[in-house]
Amino acid sequence: MNEKHQKEDTQKEDMQKKDDTALEECLEQIDAIIEEMESGELSLDRSFELYQEGLSRIKLANERLDAVEKAMLVLNEDGELEEFA
């Protein structure tokens, strides 16, 4: 396998790992990114990398929240289960 294919396979594996990340873990990672960025001791390149990773984690967390929201059911006034709105 050439170097380009290896890099693509690694990127696919990384995306699969991100897809398996639980909501709580995403939020913890976002907090860690924020703390590192607020330290003030980063290069511009590292700050930009963290910014991009933070956006990626926020997007993933929003997807997780949407999935949870869609799966939630509530009891209505008649005691029947309905989707959460």
Secondary structure, DSSP 8 states (H G I E B T S, - for coil): --HHHHHHHHHHHHHHHHHT--HHHHHHHHHHHHHHHHTS---HHHHHHHHHHHHHHHHHHHHHHHHHHHH-EEE-TTS-EEE--
